[in-house]
Amino acid sequence: MACSTMPKGKLMISEKHKRVLPDLLGSLVASLEHRENDGEGSSLRFEPGKELETLHFNRSESEHENDDEEKTDGDFDLTNQWKTCREVEAQVSVSEIIAEDEKRSELEFELSQKVINLERLQRIASSGLPDGGGLRARVWKLLLGYLPASRDLWEGELLANRSKYAKLKEELLLSPSEVTRRKDEAFASCEPKVDNDKDGMLKRHEISHEDHPLSSCKASVWHQYFKDSEIAEQIDRDLVRTHPDMKFFSGDSSFSRKNREAMRNVLLLFAKLNPAIRYVQGMNEVLAPLYYVFISDSDKQNSSNAEADSFACFVRLLSDSVDHFCQQLDNSSVGILSTLSRLSELLKANSEELWRHLEISNKVNPQFYAFRWITLLLTQEFNFNSILRIWDSLLSNPFGVQEMLLRVCCAMLLCVKSRLLSGDFMANLKLLQHYPEINIEHLLQVAQELTPDTSSFQLSP
């Protein structure tokens, strides 16, 4: 956290050092640039891209000797200024730790109740869930309806859902050769036992046309298997690209391979159970936060069943947005174009000036940037920790994920309003397709404050 108090005295810096002040003072530079844009120019200029040099302040020896004396208004004690900054940072850090502990205690208390109060849980989760201890995993499962509000039902529901997933995998993800082997074993167990003392010829089992690998019949299990293999290959290609900066998902370690295999099973099973939609590129990004949170659960029983739990929650999460992945429904009332139109209306209601600049003057339609924001639930726009924080708010919204998602998307536009208004088509498009770093808490606060009535909308400072 940068210290906001600016020195009143004069700090003498050589012309050389004025030119090489580094980007580590980014917040100060940004502030000065903002003032310049507002007409409050500054005589200080910075050249970016140069390394930080040691700053030597032009103070005489006599000035050093008088350091212990009382300073006049014209003097500036840089050491004390930095000390004050560090003290403020320490105070903020301690307050954050205390607030985190209080939230953790409040969550643990709510989760220990015989019947969970979902409204209270939503309120707590909307302000962000603490990492570690499996709290986020349990809360997300409750918010998605995977776990019932009654704790007494948890064990039975989890057992039933995990058993159902295991059966689906056995029925739909086994290779035809494995299916045939199991059929043979079942058939052999039903045959009468042969007397070992008598010699007899081995019996040949007839292979049906549907069980032959070279069968062109659409009903053939092999035909379906080869068709599914094409989807599996696409899923594998996408999984390798999932958060490549995280060893959890990428790399050749046994750990990352195991995680990708589990996610592959979930996505392939979803595709087979939803033939009208199948697998669409980007679904891997939506699954990633769920699987990461669930397998990171400190409860070993839950962690070992992360794949099954992720599948059930993935289906629930996509239940109100799966139509966005279906091209045939693009122009329908539930399609992606209708959702983009709602975003446009929300922006117009809260800043007609920005809406007019983007869509009327510059022709920057939401399809050019918000299609990815909405279909992938913002998983491509922020770092992974920020994604988890944003999802806390998305999943805890009492009106549903999509309602809060549109609010966050609109807030993203409002938070860079000045930059958008000063840019042309290409500048706007580049900014929105590569959204800049931002304070996530501020972004979510702006999203919460959005209202259809523009007179009551106020942007947080």
N, C-alpha and C positions, 0 to 999 in steps of 0.2 A: 504494500500500500504506500503510495507516494505521499509525502508530507505536503499538505496543502498551503501551509503558511509560507509566504514569500518574504525574503529579507527586505528590510527597508533601507539598509545602508548600501554603500557602494562596494562591490566586490571587483577588484581590479584584475582583469584577465588580459593577457597579451593578445594582440591581433591574430597571431598564429593559432593560439588555442581557441579563439572564438570560431575559427574556421573548422576545427576538428572535433568539436563536441560531438559525442557519438549518439547513436540511436538508443542507447540505454536511457537517455533522457526523453524517450518517445512521448511520454505523457505531457511533458512540458512543451515539446515541439508541436504536438497536436493542439495544445491549448493556444499556442501563439498563432498557429495557422488559422485556427478558428477565429481568433481575434482579428486577424488580418482580413479574413473574409467578411467580418462584420464592420470593417472600416476602421478598426482600432490598430492600425499598423504597428510594426515593431522594427526597430533598427537592427536587431540582432538577427543574423543569418547563419544557417548551418549547412555544411556540405555533407550529404550522406555518404556512406560507404567507406569512410576512413576509420582506421583503428583508433582506439582510445589511447590517448597519451596522458602521461602524468601531468597534472595541472600544477604549476608553480605560481603561487600567489605573490604579487609584487608588494611585499610588506618589508619595511625596514627593520633593522635589528632593534631599534628603539621601540618600535611597535610591539615586537615580541616580548620585550622586557616589561611592557606595560599590560601584558595579558591579564594579570591578576587584578588590575585596577578596574574601577567601575567604568563601564563603556558608555560612550555618548551615543546619541541617536544615529550618528553617522557611521558608527562601527557595526560590524557584522561578525558574530561569533559562529563560524561554520561548524566547529566541533560540537557546540551545544545544540546547534540546529539539527545535525545528524543524530545526536543523542536523543533529542526530543522525538524525532521520527521513529527511532528504534523503540523508544518507550511506548509510543502510540501503537506501533505494530505488535509489541508484546501484549499490550492490553487487549487489542482486538483479537489476537490469537487465543488468549485465555478465555475471553468472552465467547468465542466461537466454540471452544472445547466444552465449556459449561453448557452452552445452548444445545450442543450435540448430545451430551450426556443426558440432559433433561428430556430431549426428544426421544432418545433411546429408551429411557425409563418409562416414558408415557406410552410408547409403542408396546413395550413388553407387558405393561399392565393391561392395555386393551386386548392384546393377543392372548392373555391368560384368562380372560373372562369366559364363562361357559357359553355365552352367546355373544358374538362379536357385534359391536355397534358399527355398522358399515359407514354411517354418516361421519362419525368421529374419525374413523380410519381414513376416509377420504380427505377430511380436513387436515389431518397430520401429514398424510402422504403428499398433498398438494404443495407443501412447503419443502419437500425433499426428504428422502429416506436415508438414514445412515448406512454406510457400507459395513460389511462384516456381520458375522453372527447369524446369517440367514434371514434377517428381518425383511429385507427387500424381497426375497424369494417368497416368503409366506404372505406378505402383504399383496404382492402382485397376483398371486394365485387367488386370494380372496377378492381382489378388485375385479378380476376377470371372471369370477364366478366358478372357478375350478374347485375351490374349497367352499363348502357351505358355511353359513354364519355360525352354526352350532358346532362346537368343538367335538362333541360326542360322535358326530357323523364323519369326522375327518378320516379316521383310519379305514372305515368301510368304503368311503368314496375313493380314496387313493388306491386301495387294493383292487376295487372293481375296475377303475379306469386303467390302471397299469396292466391288469390281466387282459383287458380288452385290447390294449395296444399290442401286447405280446402275441395274441391270436391273429390280429390283423397282419402283423409282420410275417407270421408263419404261413398265412394263407396267400399273401400278395407279394412278398419279397423273396420267397425261396426260388431258386433256379429250377427249371423243369426237370433236370436230372435228379436233383434232390427230392423233388415231389415224386418222381417215378420210383426212386429208391425206397421212399417211405411207403408207397403203395405196395411195392413188392414185399416189404417186411410185414405189412398188415395182412396181405394175401397169404403169405407163408404161415403166419400164425393161426390162420383160420383153417388151413388144410389139415387132414388127419395125418398123424405121425406115421412114418414109414418104418417097417421092421428093419433094423440095421443088419440082421443076419441074412437078409435076402438082397441079392444084387438087383438093381433096377436102373433104368435109363433116366437121366436127368430130364425133367420136363422143361419145355420151352414156353415162355410166356409170350403171348401175342402182343405186339406193339400196335396200338391203334393209330389211325391216320393222324389224329390230333396230337399224339405224343411224339411224332417223328420230327426231328430237327429240320428236315428239308421240306416239310409240308408248307404249301402255299395257302392252305385254308385259313381264313381269318379266325376261325374258332380254335385253331391250334394253339396250345400253350406255348409252343416255341415261337410262333409268329408274334404273339403278344410279348414274349420275353425279349425278342430282338427289337420290337418297337419301343419297349420301356428302356432298353439299353441306350437308345439315342437320347432320351430325356436324361438318363443318369449321367451320360457324358457331358451334357450341357450343365447339369448341376455341379459336377466335379470341376468344370472349368471356372464356374462362378465362385465356388467355395474357396478355391485357391486364391482368388482375388479379394476375399472377404477380409477387411481390415488387415492388409499386408504388413502393417507396422506392429501388429500384435502377435507374439509367439503363440498365444493361445489358439489362434486360427491358422496361422501360416507357418511355413517351415517344414522340415522333414523329421521332426522329432516324433517319437511314438505318441506323445501326448497330443500334439496338434493333429496327427493323422487320426487318432481315435475320436477327437472332437469333430473333425470333418466327416468321418464315417457316420457318426450318430446324426449329424445334421443332414447328411445325404439320405439316410433312412427316412427321416421325418418328411423331407421335401418330396421324395419319390413316392412315399405312401400317400401324401396329400394329393399328388398329381394323379395317382391311380384311382383314388376315391372321388376325384372331381374331374372327370373326363372332359367336361365342357370348358374347363379353365386350364387344367393340367398345371404344368410348372411355367411360370413367367419369370424372366430374368429380373432379379432384384428381390425376389422372395427370400433369398438367402440372407440379405441384409436385414430384413424384418425379423427373421428367426434368430439371428445372432445375439441380440441383447437378451432374449428369453433364455436361450440355452446357456449363455455365459452366467447369468444370474442364478439359474437353477443348479447348475453343476458346481457353482461356488458356494452352495449352501453348506454350512458347518455340520449339519445333520447328515451323517453318512448314508442313512437309509434314503433320504431325499436326494442326495447327490448321486447315488448309484442309479436312481430312476429318473435322472434329468431328461433323458431322451423321451420317455413316455410322457412326462409332465409337459415338456416343451411342445410335443405334438398337440396335446389337448388344448393348451393355452394359445398356440399358434392358430388353431382352427377358430377359437373364440375371438382372438384379436382381429382376424380377417373377416369375421362374420358380417360386419357392417361396412366393409370396404372392399370385399372380394370382387364386387362388380366393377371396380376401377381397373381390374386386370383383364376384364372381358371386353375385347374390341367391339363385339357385336352390340354391346350396351352403351357405347361411348356417347351416343346422342339421346339416350333415354334419361328419365328423371333420376335414375340411380347411377348413371354413368359418370365418368371422370369429367366430362365437359360441363355437366350440371354443377358438380362440386366446384370446379374452377370459376364458374359464373357466380356462385355464392361467395367465393373469396373476393371477386371483383366488387360485388355489392357491399361487402363488409368494408372494403377499403374506401369505397365511395362515401359510405356513411360516416366514416371517421376522418377522412381527409380527401375531400373532393379535389383539392388542388393537386395532390399527388396522383390521384386516380386519373385526372384529366391529363396531367403531364405524361404519365406512362402510356395510357391506352388511347388517348386522342392525339396528342402532339407527337409522341415518339413511336406509337404503334407497338409498344412492348406489351404484348398480351400475356396473361398468366400461363398459357400453354407453353411459352418459351422457357419458363423457369420453375413454375410451381407444380408442374406435372410430376416431376421427380420428388419435390418436397412432400406432396400429398400421398402418392402411391407408396413411397418408401418410408413414410412416417418420420421424415427428417434425418434418417440414419446416414445420409451422405453429406450432410451440411455441417456437422460438428464433430468434435473429437468424441471418443467413446464414453468418457466420463460425463460429458455434457449430454450425450444421448440418454444415458441412464437417468439423469436428473430431469430432462424434459419428459421422459416417459412416466416418471412419477406423477407429473401433472396431467399428462394425457390420460393415464389409466384411472386417476382419481377423480376425474371430472364427472359430476353427477349426471350431466346431460350427454355423456358419451365421448369416446375418443375423437370422433370426427369434428364435433363442435369445438373442442379445445384445440384441435390441430389447426383448424381454420383461423382461430384467434392468434395462435403463435405465428402462423404464416403472415397474417396481416401485421402483427407486431414487428416481424422481421423487416417489412417494408417501411414501417413508420420509424424504426430505429436508425435507418440510413436515409431518411427523408431528404435531408439537406444535400447529401451527395447525389441522390437520384435527381433532384430538381436542377442541379447544376450540370448534369450530364446529358449526352445525346443518346441515340439508340444503342450504339455499340458500347459506350461506357456503362449504360444502365444494364445491358445484357451481361456484360462481363462481370459486373459487381454482383448481380443476382445469381449468376451461375457459379460464382466462386465467392460465396458469402463470407464476409470478413469475421475475424474473431470479435466476440462481444461478451459482455457480462450477462451470463445466462439468467441470473436472478432478476436483473433489470428487465431483460426481454420478457420473462414470464410475468413480471409485474405489469408491464405494459399490456400484455395479452389479457390479463385478468381485468384490467380497467376498461377494455373496449366495450362500447355500448352502441346500439344503433342510433342513439340520439347524440349527434355531434356536439350539441351545446354542453353536454355533461361529460364529454371526453376530455381528459387532461393527461398529457404525457408526463410521466415521472421525470424529475430533474436528473 
